[in-house]
Amino acid sequence: MLPPVLDDCFAHDRRLLTHDEAIALLKARTVPIGAAEHVPLSVSVGRTLTAAVAASVAVPAHTNTAVDGYAFRHADYDQASGTRFPIIGRATAGHPMQAAVAPNVAVRIFTGAVMPTGSDTVVMQEDCTTDSAGVRIPSGLKLGANVRKAGEDVAHGTTLFGAGHTLRPQDLAALASVGLGNVSCYRRLRVGIVSTGDEILTAGSGKLPLGHVYDANTPMLTALVPLAGADVEQLGIWPDDAEAIRNKLATAAEQFDVILTSGGASRGDEDHMAAALDVLGSRHFWQIAIKPGRPMMFGQIKRSNPVAPPCIVVGLPGNPVAVFVCFLMYVFPLLQKLGGGHWREPRRYRLPASFTFKGRKPGRREFWRGMLVDTPEGLAVDKFARDGSGLISGLRAADGLIDIPESSGDVARGDLIDFIPFTEFGIGAG
């Protein structure tokens, strides 16, 4: 297997990368790193298939009725005036009639029952009248009415899902309908979450001393990672100590497929995470022309097991909004691809702006926090008033991100802008 990241493409620290360049590099130079394993269908939601799955049986497997009523042969029926047939038998779901049906008769039939051999049309019971002589079928029924043909949903041999497809709840219904009780999926990635800095304290650990902050990034990332289909573990807050960080990072790299750090993704004297990665593996600083979240570190550490893929290390900025944006734009699809899935760009919806923004300088990609609003003209997008990357209140208020490309300048009310709803990442509405 190729290493998940090749070193020769990330030496771009001499200039700012554009958002699209960063995406293109990650897409081109990453491959799945998890092994295949068979898992029961009951626990496979969110897992990614290692191979295509085809239908081993047709769905439905047998031609059956869609309603409760009476089955008959359309050739015996007077479509213009209706017909009376004697009732000669009964068919229910799971209990088909064994004998073929003779001409000019009807069979009492219930939803899901196999169509009796010789019959091809069903009339709904509420449209009929019955008496001791049989059933009176009204006029106007077409050949094949109320009948579900074998294979009309899925034909035998049809490919249901390709390799790399991530299973949703409705997909489990499709797999079960063709008789599959387990599927071959990629092993879920093991992701470790680290915050760095002597000023960082765990929430709930006590009173906040002067100059300290509570760790907001670890709880947020711990909730975000599973949305990308990976397992997550908190590795605590690491101090601003070069030797301690180097030792902790070396140990974690042996245990996890991916390590996400927040803070320390720049060139400051106290950014020991970058120095540790230089010693243990290969490190690439990305300066990306985006706001928020310009500095992002990316690298890998080879493990002691020579056949194991390297551990991927992603260093995110320190401010929560920048962490959130960088995770959604880069880490979320990266984890999906490393986990065996496809790199999926979030869908952008063109909606009118309900705000005006003057003085924007082109040249960098900006992601503003946006709220959906109802206007007399229809749905529009408003912008959170402040842009600070430490303002978690903006994330709480937002329904998604407003994506402003590098070439755009001022935004006027009514301009069409790109809006990425948080639901694209499995984040529910507030």
N, C-alpha and C positions, 0 to 999 in steps of 0.2 A: 504494500500500500504506500502511496506517496505521502510524504508529510503533509499535514493539513495546511501549512503555510510555507511557501518557498521564500527564502531570504532575499532573493535578488530583485524583488519588485517593490520593496517598501522603503528604499533609501530615498525618501522624498522630503527630508527635513530641511532642505535648502530653500523651499518656497512653500507658500500655503497651497494645499490641495483644495480643489473645489469639492463640493459635496458629491457630485457625480463621479469624479475621479476616485474618491475614497470608496464609494459603492462599487465601482467597476473593479478596483483592485481586490476588494474582499470577495466579490463574486467569482473572479477569475482564479483566485489562488487558494481557495479553500475546498476541501472535500470532506465527506462524512468520516467521522473517526470512531463511531460506535460499532460494536460487533452485533451480529444478528442473534435474535433469540425468539423462540416461540412463546407467545403469551395467550392466555384465555381471552376470548372475545369480551368477556365481562369486565376486563381491566385494560382494554386496548384503546379506549378513547384517548385522543391526544398523542397516540404513538404513530410512528412513521413506518410505512411498509418498506421492506427491503426488496420486494419483487412484485411484479404485476399479479393481480388476482383475477381469474376468469371464473365464470359461472359454470359449475359442474352439472347443474340441472337448470331447466327452464323455470321461469317465474311468470305466471303460475305454472306449476308442473303439469296440471291437467286442465282441460277446458271445463269451466264451472259457471254457476249462475251468480249473478251479482245481486239478486233480490229473492225474497220469498215469493213463490207463485206456482206456475204450472208450466212444465216443459212439453213441447210438442214439435212435430215436423212441419215446417213452414209450407212444404209442398202440398199438404193436406188442408191447408187453411184458406178460407175465403177472405182476402184482405179487404175487399170492398164492403162486405156485410157482416163479417164475423162468422164464428163456427162454434158448435157445441161438440165436445169430445167426452167420451167416458173416461173416468179416472181409473187407471189400472195398476197403479203402484205408487211408491213413495221413495224419495231419495233425500238424505240429509248429509250434512258435512261429516266426513269420516265414514259414512255408510252408504256407498254408491249402490245403485241397482246393478245386479249381476247380469241380468238378461237384457238383450237388445229390445228396443221398443218397436212394436208393430205399427203399421200405418194407422192413421185416424184415431189415435188415442192421446191422452194427456197423462203426465206423471206429476204428482204433487212433489214440489221440490223446495228446498230451503237454502238460504244464502250460503255460498261456499261449497255446496254439494257438486260432485262431478256430474256433468251433463250425461244423461243416459244415452247409450249408443242408439243412434237412429233419430234422436231429437236435435234440434238446432236453434230453437227460439224459446224465450221464456216471457210469459205475461205476468205482470205484477198482480198479486192476489187481490189488492184493493180495487183493481179495474175489472174484476170478474164477478160473476154471480154463479152460485153452485146450488144444486138440488140433488135429489136421489138419482137423477139420470146422468149427472156428470157436471162439467164446468162449461159455462158460456163465456167464450173469449171474444172481446169486442173487435171491431174492425180497426184497420190502420196500422197494425204492427208490421215492422219491417223484418226481413230475414236477419237472424242473429241478434234480435233485440234482447237486451239485459243478459248477454252472455259474455264472459271473459275468456278469451282464447288462450290456450296454452302458449306460454312464451311471449305474450303481448307486452309484458313489462320488461322482461330480460330473456333473450334467446339463449339457448344452450351454447356455451363457448364464448359468450360476450365478455370482453374485458371490463370488469367493474371499476378497477382502480389501477393506476400505474405505479411503478416503483417511485418512492419519494412522496407519496400521498399521505397526508396526515389525517388520521381517522376522526370523524365527527360523530355525534350520537346517531344521526340518520344513516351514516355509513355502516354502523354496526347492524342496523336493521337489514340493510342490503346484504351484508355478509351472512347473517343468520338465515336469510331467506333462501340462500343456496346451500345451506347445510354446514357452513364452516363454524367450528367451535373454537378454533384458535388460529392465529395468524403469525407470520414471521415479520417481526418489527426490529428496528434498530434499538439497541439498548439506550435508555435515556441518559443523556449527558449528566455528569456529576459536576456541579458548579459550586465553587466556594466564593463567599462574599467577604471582603475585607474593607474596613475603614482604617485610615492611618492618621496619626497626629496626636501629640500629647494634649492638645486642647479638647479632644473629642471624649465625651462621656456617654455611656449607655443610658437611654431613657429609663427612668425609674430607679436610677442608682443613687439618688439623693439630691441635695440642694446644689444648684449650679454655681461654682466658684467664679470669681471675676476672670474674664478672658477665656472661658470655656464655652462649649456649645454641646448640646445633645446630638447624638448621632441620628440624623433623619434619613440618611441614605441607606443604611443597612436594612431597616424594615421595609423601605420602599422597594429596593432591589430584590429582597426576599420574596415579596409578593409578585414582582414582575417576571422573574425568571421562570416560574412554572407556566406562565401564559405562553412562553416560547417552547414548551414541551420538555423542559429539563428539570432535574432534581436539584435542590439547593440546600446548602448548609452554611450557617454563619460561622466565620472563623474568628470573630472578635475584632477588637480595636488594637492595632499594632502601634507601638510607640515610635517616636522619632529617634530610633537607634539603629544605626547601619548594620551592626552585627546581628541584632535580634531580628530585624526584618529579613536579612539574608538567610538566616537559619530557618525562620518560619516559612519563607517562600519556598525554600528547597524541600522542606517536609511536605508542604501542601501540594507542590507540583507532582509528587509521587502518588497522591491520593485523589486528585481531581483532574477532570478533563479541561476545565476552564476555571480560571481565577479572575474575578472581577474586583478591582480595587477602586475606591473613590478617594480623591485627594492624592497629591504626590505625582500628578501627571504633568509636571513641568520641570524646569531646570534649576529650581531654587536649591540653596545649600542644604535644606532639610528634606529634600525629595529623595529619600534613601531607596524608595521602591525602584526607581529607574536605575540607580547604581547597582542594586542587587540583581536586577534582571540582566544588566550588562555582564556581571560576573557569572551568573548561572546559565545564561542562554543568549539569545539574540533579541535585541530591543530596537524598536523603531518609534521615534516620536513623530507623531503626525500633528502638524499645525494645519487645521482645516478652516477654510474661509467660511465659517458659519457663526451664527450667534443665536442662542448661547452655546458654549461648549467647544471653543476652538482647540484647546490642547487635549489630545487623546493619545495614550500610549498603547502600543500593540507589539506583542512579541511572543516568544515561545521558549520553553525549557525542555530539553530532552530528558527522558526518564532513564532510570537505571536499567529497566527492562528494554533491551534493544529493539524488540518487535512492537513495543507500545508506541502509539503516536505521541508526539510531544504535547506537553501541557500548554494551552493557549492562555496568555495573560493579557487582559485588557485593562488599561488604566484610564478610568473616567475622571472628569473634573471633580472638584470638591463641592461646588454649589448644587443644591438639590435640583433646581430647574434644569441646569446644564446636564446633570446626571440623567434625569428623566428623558430629556430630548435625545441625548446621545444613545441612550439605551434603545429607545424606540426606533430611531433612524438607522442605527448600525448594529447594535448588539442583538436585538430581537431577531432580525433576519439572519444574522451570523450564527446564532445558536440553532436556529431552525435548519440551516444548511449543514452545520457540523453534526447535527443530530440525524442527518439523512434526508431531510426535506429539501424543498426547492426554495431558492431565494425569492421571496414574494414582496414586491414593492407594495406599500399600502396604497389603496385607491384614494385618489384625490377628487373631490367634488367641486365643480365650478359653481360658486354661489356669489351673489352680490354682497359687497361690503356695506355695512350699516354705519360706517365710521369714516373719518377722514384722517389721513396721516401725511404730514408734510415734512420735508427735509430729509427724507431717507436717501442715503448715499449708495448708489449701486456698487457692486463689486463683491459682495458676500451674500451667502444664502442666510435668510433669517427665518426663524420659526417662532411666530407669535402665539400666545395663548388666545384661543378664540372661543366665543360662546354663540351657540345657535339662538337666533331670535326670530319670532314671528312678526312680520310686518304686513300692512295692507296689501303689499305687492307679492307676498309669499315669504318663504324661508330666506333668511340672510344671516350674515356672520358679523358679530361685534368683536372688538378687540379689547382684551384686558388693558386697563389704563396704563399700567406700569410694566416695564420690561426687565427689571432686575432679576438676575439668575438665582438669587437667594430667596425670592418671594414665593413661598409655597402657596400662599393664598391665591396666586394666579392659577396654579395647577388645580386647586380645589374648585375654582369658579369655572374652569374651562371645560368644554365638551370635546376639544380637539386642538390641533395645531393649524395655524394659518401658515402656509408655505409660500414665502416670498422669494422668487428666484433672484439670482445675482444681477440680472439686467434691469430689474424693476426699480423705479423711483418712487415718487409720491403715490399714495392711494387716495382716490376720491370716493365719496359715497356713491354707491351704485356700480363701481368697477367690479368686474368678475375676478375673483381670487380663488386660489386653490385651498381647499379645506380638507384636512385629514382627521376624521373622527377617531376618538380613542377606541371606539368599538372595533376598528380595524386590527387592534392588538388584543382583543378579548377583554378590554376594560369596559365595564358596564357604565351606563349613564348615571350621573349623580342625582 
